Amino acid sequence: MELRHLRAAVAVADHLHFGRAAAELGIAQPPLSQAVKALERELGVSLFDRDTRHVRLTPAGELFVADARDALAMVARAETRARSAGRGDIGELSVGMVGSTTLRLLPALLSAYRTRYPDVVVRFSELPTATQIERLRAHALDVGFVRPPLPSPAEAELVLLPVAREPLLVVLPAGHRLADRQRLHVRSLAGEPFVRFPRHLGAGLYDQITALCRHAGGFEPRVAQQAIQMQTIVGLVSAGCGISIVPGSVAALTGLGAVFAELMPAASPVELALAVPRHGVSPVAANFVAVARDVTNAPGQQ
């Protein structure tokens, strides 16, 4: 049984006239009549009573045509959904992100994406850069917001789209002796206990902060406490566990009882990039990258 047979039976049932049904389908009447006869032979029943003047559905024909309409509607829905999935209009998108992404960039980007693709289900995972790299390489994530630079093996397998550049700031407990200053020289932080994230979870940003302390301040940061998420780091600083140096977007966490100050000399801005597998990118991921490029005015891929 072929779809053309179902369409033929439904068209004849709609018009109760072979000529008009053939015109609707854009075929000649003889092929239409042959298709209906072939269907009746396959089923072993008559679907239509016809004479030279009238065409009527038989009881078997009424039941068959009702089911045929449902089948054709299901096929049409399958075709539509397949095309939509191929365009990335529907489906699921798995997004990884370092914690600071949620503070400024993500709300605007996600709003724009959902406006364009409301039927895509977006799932987020707040993960360090190193964990995202592993999952992106295993295709367990579609895209990820990471802190470059990446290890050499990952650079070969992932494409990076720079989406933000921000300064490094120092964060201090509100009662700290330096808390009333808007700008601090890196040298003034020597000897302070630091709250930091583990290097193996984000070597690029970790090494940039360490290099700043060494070259501009002449000291090695003394780690007193480790934490993975930026919000936790700021919370620990607020509790008096130490100070930290963080990306500028983290200053949005002002309600936790910490204060932020600019650094002298000004460090090189830290980058946030959208990482995507170099091969096997899904349509929904490709659309997300395009929206990210539009929202951030990002240049082409590197």
Buried (B, 14 or more C-beta within 10 A) or exposed (E): EEEBBBBBBBBBBEBBBBEBBBBBBEBEBEEBBEBBBBBBEEBEBBBBEBEEEEBEBBEBBEEBBEEBBEBBEEEEEEEEBEEBBEBBBBBEBBBBBBBBBBBBBBEEBBEBBEEBBEEBEBEBBBBBBBBBBEBBBEEEBBBBBBBBBBEEEBBEBBBBBBBBEBBBBBBBBEEBEBBEBEEBEBEBBBEBBBBBBBBEBBBBBBEBBBEBBEEBBEBEBEBBBBBBBBBBBBBBBBBEBBBBBBBBBBBBBEEBBBBBBBBEEEBEBBBBBBBBBEEEBBBBBBBBBBBBBEBBEBEEEE
